[in-house]
Amino acid sequence: MRTVTEKAALRIINAKGIIRPSDLEAQGVSRAILSELLRKGLVVREARGIYRTADHSITANHALAVVSKSVPAGVLCLLTALRFHELTTQSPAEVWVAVPIKARRPKLDYPRLRVARFSGAALTEGIERHKIEGVEVRVYGPAKTVADCFKYRNKIGVDVAVEALRDFGARYRGRATELAHFAKVCRVSRVMQPYLDAVS
């Protein structure tokens, strides 16, 4: 494959938003061109193996795009998913990401990660796909996230899970069946029931 010019490489990086060298190589952008763009300050190294153009428009959810690009098998979960869906007043310092039980722990120098290990249907069900800064971001939907919070209540706090349940009830009226489904998937139906009764 013929190597593209620096100008064309910048256009490719701009279109993708946040990119890895392997993505660039697939588009004909050599590591030498990437190094030259970095040297000239036209491209910035965001994290280990993650790059963007210097004039890239950064949004409030920038860290989520970086994590999604760095951990493609991961799914944003728990406090990060709650924050994304506006179901909490919490503002987590780390990005929470779910990975398969046997997956290697992701290494990232920025942003800080909190890794949760999920398996089976609890890992694969309830995933939504959103675009942030040109990057496809996988995040658990609101109902799945509330059920996850009850499953991981010892890690995040029962009060956070209850607040999320209350906010879900106010924001997503009529979706109790979906909530019950994910409570079953996460095996927390019995744990959640008293709280469901209290907020219904």
PyRosetta script that sets phi, psi and omega in degrees:
from pyrosetta import init, pose_from_sequence

init()
pose = pose_from_sequence("MRTVTEKAALRIINAKGIIRPSDLEAQGVSRAILSELLRKGLVVREARGIYRTADHSITANHALAVVSKSVPAGVLCLLTALRFHELTTQSPAEVWVAVPIKARRPKLDYPRLRVARFSGAALTEGIERHKIEGVEVRVYGPAKTVADCFKYRNKIGVDVAVEALRDFGARYRGRATELAHFAKVCRVSRVMQPYLDAVS")
pose.set_psi(1, 134.6)
pose.set_omega(1, -178.7)
pose.set_phi(2, -72.7)
pose.set_psi(2, 135.9)
pose.set_omega(2, 179.3)
pose.set_phi(3, -72.1)
pose.set_psi(3, 136.2)
pose.set_omega(3, -179.1)
pose.set_phi(4, -83.6)
pose.set_psi(4, 165.6)
pose.set_omega(4, 179.9)
pose.set_phi(5, -76.6)
pose.set_psi(5, 168.2)
pose.set_omega(5, 177.6)
pose.set_phi(6, -60.1)
pose.set_psi(6, -41.9)
pose.set_omega(6, -178.8)
pose.set_phi(7, -61.4)
pose.set_psi(7, -45.4)
pose.set_omega(7, 179.2)
pose.set_phi(8, -66.1)
pose.set_psi(8, -37.6)
pose.set_omega(8, 178.5)
pose.set_phi(9, -61.9)
pose.set_psi(9, -42.1)
pose.set_omega(9, 178.0)
pose.set_phi(10, -62.3)
pose.set_psi(10, -39.8)
pose.set_omega(10, 178.4)
pose.set_phi(11, -62.3)
pose.set_psi(11, -41.5)
pose.set_omega(11, 179.8)
pose.set_phi(12, -63.5)
pose.set_psi(12, -46.6)
pose.set_omega(12, -179.4)
pose.set_phi(13, -63.5)
pose.set_psi(13, -41.5)
pose.set_omega(13, 178.0)
pose.set_phi(14, -60.1)
pose.set_psi(14, -43.1)
pose.set_omega(14, -177.9)
pose.set_phi(15, -66.3)
pose.set_psi(15, -35.7)
pose.set_omega(15, -178.4)
pose.set_phi(16, -83.0)
pose.set_psi(16, -20.6)
pose.set_omega(16, 179.6)
pose.set_phi(17, 85.8)
pose.set_psi(17, -73.0)
pose.set_omega(17, 178.5)
pose.set_phi(18, -129.5)
pose.set_psi(18, 136.6)
pose.set_omega(18, -167.8)
pose.set_phi(19, -145.4)
pose.set_psi(19, 155.4)
pose.set_omega(19, 174.8)
pose.set_phi(20, -106.1)
pose.set_psi(20, 155.7)
pose.set_omega(20, 178.8)
pose.set_phi(21, -55.6)
pose.set_psi(21, -36.4)
pose.set_omega(21, -179.8)
pose.set_phi(22, -64.2)
pose.set_psi(22, -35.0)
pose.set_omega(22, 176.3)
pose.set_phi(23, -64.7)
pose.set_psi(23, -40.1)
pose.set_omega(23, -179.2)
pose.set_phi(24, -67.4)
pose.set_psi(24, -42.9)
pose.set_omega(24, -179.6)
pose.set_phi(25, -61.3)
pose.set_psi(25, -36.3)
pose.set_omega(25, 177.9)
pose.set_phi(26, -63.9)
pose.set_psi(26, -23.4)
pose.set_omega(26, 179.7)
pose.set_phi(27, -98.0)
pose.set_psi(27, 6.1)
pose.set_omega(27, 177.7)
pose.set_phi(28, 87.9)
pose.set_psi(28, 14.3)
pose.set_omega(28, 179.0)
pose.set_phi(29, -95.9)
pose.set_psi(29, 115.3)
pose.set_omega(29, -177.4)
pose.set_phi(30, -76.6)
pose.set_psi(30, 162.4)
pose.set_omega(30, 176.3)
pose.set_phi(31, -65.3)
pose.set_psi(31, -29.6)
pose.set_omega(31, 179.2)
pose.set_phi(32, -64.6)
pose.set_psi(32, -41.4)
pose.set_omega(32, 178.8)
pose.set_phi(33, -67.8)
pose.set_psi(33, -41.2)
pose.set_omega(33, 177.5)
pose.set_phi(34, -59.3)
pose.set_psi(34, -44.9)
pose.set_omega(34, 178.8)
pose.set_phi(35, -60.0)
pose.set_psi(35, -40.3)
pose.set_omega(35, -179.6)
pose.set_phi(36, -67.4)
pose.set_psi(36, -41.1)
pose.set_omega(36, 178.0)
pose.set_phi(37, -64.8)
pose.set_psi(37, -37.0)
pose.set_omega(37, 176.0)
pose.set_phi(38, -65.3)
pose.set_psi(38, -45.3)
pose.set_omega(38, -178.6)
pose.set_phi(39, -60.6)
pose.set_psi(39, -37.1)
pose.set_omega(39, -179.0)
pose.set_phi(40, -81.2)
pose.set_psi(40, -5.9)
pose.set_omega(40, 179.5)
pose.set_phi(41, 79.1)
pose.set_psi(41, 12.3)
pose.set_omega(41, 179.7)
pose.set_phi(42, -84.0)
pose.set_psi(42, -22.4)
pose.set_omega(42, 178.1)
pose.set_phi(43, -126.4)
pose.set_psi(43, 144.4)
pose.set_omega(43, -177.4)
pose.set_phi(44, -117.9)
pose.set_psi(44, 137.6)
pose.set_omega(44, 172.8)
pose.set_phi(45, -83.1)
pose.set_psi(45, 113.9)
pose.set_omega(45, -176.0)
pose.set_phi(46, -80.9)
pose.set_psi(46, -42.3)
pose.set_omega(46, -179.1)
pose.set_phi(47, -158.9)
pose.set_psi(47, -179.4)
pose.set_omega(47, -179.8)
pose.set_phi(48, -57.5)
pose.set_psi(48, 114.0)
pose.set_omega(48, 177.8)
pose.set_phi(49, 73.9)
pose.set_psi(49, 15.9)
pose.set_omega(49, -178.4)
pose.set_phi(50, -127.1)
pose.set_psi(50, 129.3)
pose.set_omega(50, -175.4)
pose.set_phi(51, -132.3)
pose.set_psi(51, 157.5)
pose.set_omega(51, 173.6)
pose.set_phi(52, -150.8)
pose.set_psi(52, 165.0)
pose.set_omega(52, 176.4)
pose.set_phi(53, -74.2)
pose.set_psi(53, 155.5)
pose.set_omega(53, -178.0)
pose.set_phi(54, -63.8)
pose.set_psi(54, -29.2)
pose.set_omega(54, -178.5)
pose.set_phi(55, -99.3)
pose.set_psi(55, 17.0)
pose.set_omega(55, 178.4)
pose.set_phi(56, -59.8)
pose.set_psi(56, 135.0)
pose.set_omega(56, 179.6)
pose.set_phi(57, -79.4)
pose.set_psi(57, 113.5)
pose.set_omega(57, -178.0)
pose.set_phi(58, -90.9)
pose.set_psi(58, 131.0)
pose.set_omega(58, 180.0)
pose.set_phi(59, -103.9)
pose.set_psi(59, 176.1)
pose.set_omega(59, 178.8)
pose.set_phi(60, -63.2)
pose.set_psi(60, -24.8)
pose.set_omega(60, -178.6)
pose.set_phi(61, -100.6)
pose.set_psi(61, 22.9)
pose.set_omega(61, -177.0)
pose.set_phi(62, -54.8)
pose.set_psi(62, -45.2)
pose.set_omega(62, -178.2)
pose.set_phi(63, -59.0)
pose.set_psi(63, -33.4)
pose.set_omega(63, -179.7)
pose.set_phi(64, -68.4)
pose.set_psi(64, -37.2)
pose.set_omega(64, 177.6)
pose.set_phi(65, -66.8)
pose.set_psi(65, -41.0)
pose.set_omega(65, 179.7)
pose.set_phi(66, -62.6)
pose.set_psi(66, -46.1)
pose.set_omega(66, -179.8)
pose.set_phi(67, -64.3)
pose.set_psi(67, -42.6)
pose.set_omega(67, -178.8)
pose.set_phi(68, -63.3)
pose.set_psi(68, -35.6)
pose.set_omega(68, 178.0)
pose.set_phi(69, -73.2)
pose.set_psi(69, -35.3)
pose.set_omega(69, -177.7)
pose.set_phi(70, -78.4)
pose.set_psi(70, -32.3)
pose.set_omega(70, -175.9)
pose.set_phi(71, -123.9)
pose.set_psi(71, 71.7)
pose.set_omega(71, -173.5)
pose.set_phi(72, -60.2)
pose.set_psi(72, -24.6)
pose.set_omega(72, 178.8)
pose.set_phi(73, -85.9)
pose.set_psi(73, -5.4)
pose.set_omega(73, -176.6)
pose.set_phi(74, -84.5)
pose.set_psi(74, 161.6)
pose.set_omega(74, 175.6)
pose.set_phi(75, -131.5)
pose.set_psi(75, 127.9)
pose.set_omega(75, 178.7)
pose.set_phi(76, -64.1)
pose.set_psi(76, 133.6)
pose.set_omega(76, -170.9)
pose.set_phi(77, -143.4)
pose.set_psi(77, 178.2)
pose.set_omega(77, 171.9)
pose.set_phi(78, 46.8)
pose.set_psi(78, -125.4)
pose.set_omega(78, -173.0)
pose.set_phi(79, -60.5)
pose.set_psi(79, -35.9)
pose.set_omega(79, 179.6)
pose.set_phi(80, -67.0)
pose.set_psi(80, -43.1)
pose.set_omega(80, 178.0)
pose.set_phi(81, -66.9)
pose.set_psi(81, -39.3)
pose.set_omega(81, 176.6)
pose.set_phi(82, -58.1)
pose.set_psi(82, -47.0)
pose.set_omega(82, -179.5)
pose.set_phi(83, -62.8)
pose.set_psi(83, -42.4)
pose.set_omega(83, -179.5)
pose.set_phi(84, -60.2)
pose.set_psi(84, -41.0)
pose.set_omega(84, -178.5)
pose.set_phi(85, -89.4)
pose.set_psi(85, 4.9)
pose.set_omega(85, 179.6)
pose.set_phi(86, 57.1)
pose.set_psi(86, 48.5)
pose.set_omega(86, 179.5)
pose.set_phi(87, -113.7)
pose.set_psi(87, 19.9)
pose.set_omega(87, -179.7)
pose.set_phi(88, -156.9)
pose.set_psi(88, 157.7)
pose.set_omega(88, 172.4)
pose.set_phi(89, -96.0)
pose.set_psi(89, -4.2)
pose.set_omega(89, 179.3)
pose.set_phi(90, -68.4)
pose.set_psi(90, 147.9)
pose.set_omega(90, 175.4)
pose.set_phi(91, -129.6)
pose.set_psi(91, 84.8)
pose.set_omega(91, -172.7)
pose.set_phi(92, -63.3)
pose.set_psi(92, 140.2)
pose.set_omega(92, 179.0)
pose.set_phi(93, -76.1)
pose.set_psi(93, -26.9)
pose.set_omega(93, -179.9)
pose.set_phi(94, -108.0)
pose.set_psi(94, 163.3)
pose.set_omega(94, 172.9)
pose.set_phi(95, -96.2)
pose.set_psi(95, 123.1)
pose.set_omega(95, 179.3)
pose.set_phi(96, -87.4)
pose.set_psi(96, 128.2)
pose.set_omega(96, -179.3)
pose.set_phi(97, -135.7)
pose.set_psi(97, 135.2)
pose.set_omega(97, 176.9)
pose.set_phi(98, -93.9)
pose.set_psi(98, 135.7)
pose.set_omega(98, 176.0)
pose.set_phi(99, -131.9)
pose.set_psi(99, 159.5)
pose.set_omega(99, 177.0)
pose.set_phi(100, -59.5)
pose.set_psi(100, 151.8)
pose.set_omega(100, -175.6)
pose.set_phi(101, -53.9)
pose.set_psi(101, -40.8)
pose.set_omega(101, -175.7)
pose.set_phi(102, -93.7)
pose.set_psi(102, 3.3)
pose.set_omega(102, -178.7)
pose.set_phi(103, -70.1)
pose.set_psi(103, 150.0)
pose.set_omega(103, 175.8)
pose.set_phi(104, -67.7)
pose.set_psi(104, 141.7)
pose.set_omega(104, -179.8)
pose.set_phi(105, -64.3)
pose.set_psi(105, 125.7)
pose.set_omega(105, -179.6)
pose.set_phi(106, -63.8)
pose.set_psi(106, 142.2)
pose.set_omega(106, 176.6)
pose.set_phi(107, -112.1)
pose.set_psi(107, 124.3)
pose.set_omega(107, -177.3)
pose.set_phi(108, -148.1)
pose.set_psi(108, 128.4)
pose.set_omega(108, 179.1)
pose.set_phi(109, -83.5)
pose.set_psi(109, -22.2)
pose.set_omega(109, 174.6)
pose.set_phi(110, -151.8)
pose.set_psi(110, 140.3)
pose.set_omega(110, -15.7)
pose.set_phi(111, -76.6)
pose.set_psi(111, 174.8)
pose.set_omega(111, 178.3)
pose.set_phi(112, -69.1)
pose.set_psi(112, 141.5)
pose.set_omega(112, -178.1)
pose.set_phi(113, -111.1)
pose.set_psi(113, 148.1)
pose.set_omega(113, 163.5)
pose.set_phi(114, -118.4)
pose.set_psi(114, 117.4)
pose.set_omega(114, -174.9)
pose.set_phi(115, -99.3)
pose.set_psi(115, 129.5)
pose.set_omega(115, 173.9)
pose.set_phi(116, -116.6)
pose.set_psi(116, 140.5)
pose.set_omega(116, -178.5)
pose.set_phi(117, -104.8)
pose.set_psi(117, 120.3)
pose.set_omega(117, -179.5)
pose.set_phi(118, -114.4)
pose.set_psi(118, 160.4)
pose.set_omega(118, 176.6)
pose.set_phi(119, -145.3)
pose.set_psi(119, 164.2)
pose.set_omega(119, 175.4)
pose.set_phi(120, 57.0)
pose.set_psi(120, -143.1)
pose.set_omega(120, -178.2)
pose.set_phi(121, -63.4)
pose.set_psi(121, -29.8)
pose.set_omega(121, 178.9)
pose.set_phi(122, -63.8)
pose.set_psi(122, -25.0)
pose.set_omega(122, 177.4)
pose.set_phi(123, -86.7)
pose.set_psi(123, -42.2)
pose.set_omega(123, -168.5)
pose.set_phi(124, -94.5)
pose.set_psi(124, -20.0)
pose.set_omega(124, -176.7)
pose.set_phi(125, -91.3)
pose.set_psi(125, 151.4)
pose.set_omega(125, 172.3)
pose.set_phi(126, 78.9)
pose.set_psi(126, 19.3)
pose.set_omega(126, -178.7)
pose.set_phi(127, -86.4)
pose.set_psi(127, 130.1)
pose.set_omega(127, 172.5)
pose.set_phi(128, -106.4)
pose.set_psi(128, 153.2)
pose.set_omega(128, 176.5)
pose.set_phi(129, -118.0)
pose.set_psi(129, 127.7)
pose.set_omega(129, 179.3)
pose.set_phi(130, -128.8)
pose.set_psi(130, 158.1)
pose.set_omega(130, 175.8)
pose.set_phi(131, -105.4)
pose.set_psi(131, 125.4)
pose.set_omega(131, 174.2)
pose.set_phi(132, -127.8)
pose.set_psi(132, 118.9)
pose.set_omega(132, 177.6)
pose.set_phi(133, 53.6)
pose.set_psi(133, 38.0)
pose.set_omega(133, 178.1)
pose.set_phi(134, 83.3)
pose.set_psi(134, -1.9)
pose.set_omega(134, -177.8)
pose.set_phi(135, -105.4)
pose.set_psi(135, 134.2)
pose.set_omega(135, 173.6)
pose.set_phi(136, -74.6)
pose.set_psi(136, 123.9)
pose.set_omega(136, -178.4)
pose.set_phi(137, -112.7)
pose.set_psi(137, 127.9)
pose.set_omega(137, 177.6)
pose.set_phi(138, -100.0)
pose.set_psi(138, 125.6)
pose.set_omega(138, -178.3)
pose.set_phi(139, -141.7)
pose.set_psi(139, 142.2)
pose.set_omega(139, 176.8)
pose.set_phi(140, -67.9)
pose.set_psi(140, 142.2)
pose.set_omega(140, 179.6)
pose.set_phi(141, -68.5)
pose.set_psi(141, 170.0)
pose.set_omega(141, -175.0)
pose.set_phi(142, -56.3)
pose.set_psi(142, -48.9)
pose.set_omega(142, -176.9)
pose.set_phi(143, -64.7)
pose.set_psi(143, -43.8)
pose.set_omega(143, 178.4)
pose.set_phi(144, -62.6)
pose.set_psi(144, -39.7)
pose.set_omega(144, -178.8)
pose.set_phi(145, -65.1)
pose.set_psi(145, -40.8)
pose.set_omega(145, 178.0)
pose.set_phi(146, -61.5)
pose.set_psi(146, -45.1)
pose.set_omega(146, 178.5)
pose.set_phi(147, -62.5)
pose.set_psi(147, -41.4)
pose.set_omega(147, 177.1)
pose.set_phi(148, -59.3)
pose.set_psi(148, -38.9)
pose.set_omega(148, -178.9)
pose.set_phi(149, -63.8)
pose.set_psi(149, -35.9)
pose.set_omega(149, 176.9)
pose.set_phi(150, -72.4)
pose.set_psi(150, -34.8)
pose.set_omega(150, 178.1)
pose.set_phi(151, -66.0)
pose.set_psi(151, -37.4)
pose.set_omega(151, -177.6)
pose.set_phi(152, -105.9)
pose.set_psi(152, 30.0)
pose.set_omega(152, -176.5)
pose.set_phi(153, -60.0)
pose.set_psi(153, -29.2)
pose.set_omega(153, 179.0)
pose.set_phi(154, -71.1)
pose.set_psi(154, -23.1)
pose.set_omega(154, 178.8)
pose.set_phi(155, -87.0)
pose.set_psi(155, -39.8)
pose.set_omega(155, -172.7)
pose.set_phi(156, -106.4)
pose.set_psi(156, -15.4)
pose.set_omega(156, -179.9)
pose.set_phi(157, 102.8)
pose.set_psi(157, 133.3)
pose.set_omega(157, 179.6)
pose.set_phi(158, -61.4)
pose.set_psi(158, -37.0)
pose.set_omega(158, -178.6)
pose.set_phi(159, -60.7)
pose.set_psi(159, -36.8)
pose.set_omega(159, 178.8)
pose.set_phi(160, -67.7)
pose.set_psi(160, -42.4)
pose.set_omega(160, 179.3)
pose.set_phi(161, -63.5)
pose.set_psi(161, -42.4)
pose.set_omega(161, -179.6)
pose.set_phi(162, -67.1)
pose.set_psi(162, -41.6)
pose.set_omega(162, 177.3)
pose.set_phi(163, -60.5)
pose.set_psi(163, -42.8)
pose.set_omega(163, 179.4)
pose.set_phi(164, -63.1)
pose.set_psi(164, -41.5)
pose.set_omega(164, 178.4)
pose.set_phi(165, -62.8)
pose.set_psi(165, -43.7)
pose.set_omega(165, 179.4)
pose.set_phi(166, -63.1)
pose.set_psi(166, -45.5)
pose.set_omega(166, 179.8)
pose.set_phi(167, -65.9)
pose.set_psi(167, -38.2)
pose.set_omega(167, 177.8)
pose.set_phi(168, -61.3)
pose.set_psi(168, -45.5)
pose.set_omega(168, -179.9)
pose.set_phi(169, -60.0)
pose.set_psi(169, -38.1)
pose.set_omega(169, -179.2)
pose.set_phi(170, -73.9)
pose.set_psi(170, -37.2)
pose.set_omega(170, -173.7)
pose.set_phi(171, -88.2)
pose.set_psi(171, -34.4)
pose.set_omega(171, -175.1)
pose.set_phi(172, -119.2)
pose.set_psi(172, 60.1)
pose.set_omega(172, 179.2)
pose.set_phi(173, -59.7)
pose.set_psi(173, 141.4)
pose.set_omega(173, 177.9)
pose.set_phi(174, 84.9)
pose.set_psi(174, 8.6)
pose.set_omega(174, 179.5)
pose.set_phi(175, -114.4)
pose.set_psi(175, 29.7)
pose.set_omega(175, -179.7)
pose.set_phi(176, -64.4)
pose.set_psi(176, -34.2)
pose.set_omega(176, -179.9)
pose.set_phi(177, -63.4)
pose.set_psi(177, -41.0)
pose.set_omega(177, 178.7)
pose.set_phi(178, -64.1)
pose.set_psi(178, -41.3)
pose.set_omega(178, 178.9)
pose.set_phi(179, -63.4)
pose.set_psi(179, -43.0)
pose.set_omega(179, 179.1)
pose.set_phi(180, -63.1)
pose.set_psi(180, -38.3)
pose.set_omega(180, 178.8)
pose.set_phi(181, -60.6)
pose.set_psi(181, -47.8)
pose.set_omega(181, -177.4)
pose.set_phi(182, -73.8)
pose.set_psi(182, -26.6)
pose.set_omega(182, 173.9)
pose.set_phi(183, -62.7)
pose.set_psi(183, -38.2)
pose.set_omega(183, 178.4)
pose.set_phi(184, -69.5)
pose.set_psi(184, -43.9)
pose.set_omega(184, 179.0)
pose.set_phi(185, -57.8)
pose.set_psi(185, -41.4)
pose.set_omega(185, -178.0)
pose.set_phi(186, -89.2)
pose.set_psi(186, 1.4)
pose.set_omega(186, 178.6)
pose.set_phi(187, 57.8)
pose.set_psi(187, 44.6)
pose.set_omega(187, 178.7)
pose.set_phi(188, -128.1)
pose.set_psi(188, 20.4)
pose.set_omega(188, -178.5)
pose.set_phi(189, -56.1)
pose.set_psi(189, -46.7)
pose.set_omega(189, -177.5)
pose.set_phi(190, -66.9)
pose.set_psi(190, -38.6)
pose.set_omega(190, 179.9)
pose.set_phi(191, -66.2)
pose.set_psi(191, -41.2)
pose.set_omega(191, -175.2)
pose.set_phi(192, -77.3)
pose.set_psi(192, -26.5)
pose.set_omega(192, -170.8)
pose.set_phi(193, -52.2)
pose.set_psi(193, -49.0)
pose.set_omega(193, -179.3)
pose.set_phi(194, -59.7)
pose.set_psi(194, -35.2)
pose.set_omega(194, 179.6)
pose.set_phi(195, -72.7)
pose.set_psi(195, -38.2)
pose.set_omega(195, 176.6)
pose.set_phi(196, -61.3)
pose.set_psi(196, -42.9)
pose.set_omega(196, 178.8)
pose.set_phi(197, -62.5)
pose.set_psi(197, -38.9)
pose.set_omega(197, -175.9)
pose.set_phi(198, -69.2)
pose.set_psi(198, -34.8)
pose.set_omega(198, -176.6)
pose.set_phi(199, -95.7)
pose.set_psi(199, -9.0)
pose.set_omega(199, -178.3)
pose.set_phi(200, -81.2)
pose.dump_pdb("model.pdb")
